[in-house]
Amino acid sequence: MAKTLRRARGQAAVEYATVTAALLGFTVLGWPFLVQLLNALNRYFGSIYYVIQSPVP
């Protein structure tokens, strides 16, 4: 029975490490996309404010 508990603890640690590595990996790989997304969002809202403040009715 002790072997079963040791395997379960080891399996949980491996799963935790795998999930953590996957999250960090996706964050690092997705960072340039996130930066471009935020720049596009900033440009989009800037254009909306430009249209709202334009003098032409």
C-alpha positions in Angstrom: 0.0 0.0 0.0 2.9 2.3 0.6 4.1 1.9 -2.9 0.7 3.0 -4.2 0.8 6.3 -2.2 4.4 7.0 -3.3 3.4 6.6 -7.0 0.4 8.8 -6.5 2.5 11.6 -5.0 5.1 11.2 -7.7 2.5 11.3 -10.4 0.9 14.5 -8.9 4.3 16.1 -8.9 5.0 15.2 -12.5 1.6 16.4 -13.6 2.1 19.7 -11.7 5.5 20.2 -13.3 4.1 19.4 -16.7 1.2 21.8 -16.4 3.4 24.6 -15.0 5.9 24.1 -17.8 3.1 24.2 -20.4 1.6 27.4 -19.0 5.0 29.1 -18.9 5.9 27.9 -22.4 2.6 29.2 -23.9 3.1 32.5 -22.1 6.6 32.9 -23.5 5.6 31.9 -27.0 2.4 34.0 -26.9 4.0 37.1 -25.6 4.8 38.7 -29.0 1.2 38.1 -30.1 -0.1 39.7 -26.9 2.0 42.8 -27.5 0.7 43.1 -31.1 -2.8 42.6 -29.9 -2.5 45.4 -27.3 -1.0 47.7 -29.9 -3.8 47.0 -32.3 -6.4 47.6 -29.6 -4.7 50.9 -28.7 -4.7 52.0 -32.4 -8.4 51.0 -32.7 -9.5 53.0 -29.8 -7.4 55.9 -30.9 -9.1 55.9 -34.3 -12.5 55.8 -32.6 -11.7 58.9 -30.5 -10.3 60.6 -33.6 -13.6 60.1 -35.4 -15.6 61.3 -32.4 -13.6 64.5 -32.0 -13.5 65.3 -35.7 -15.1 68.7 -36.6 -17.1 67.2 -39.6 -20.6 66.3 -38.5 
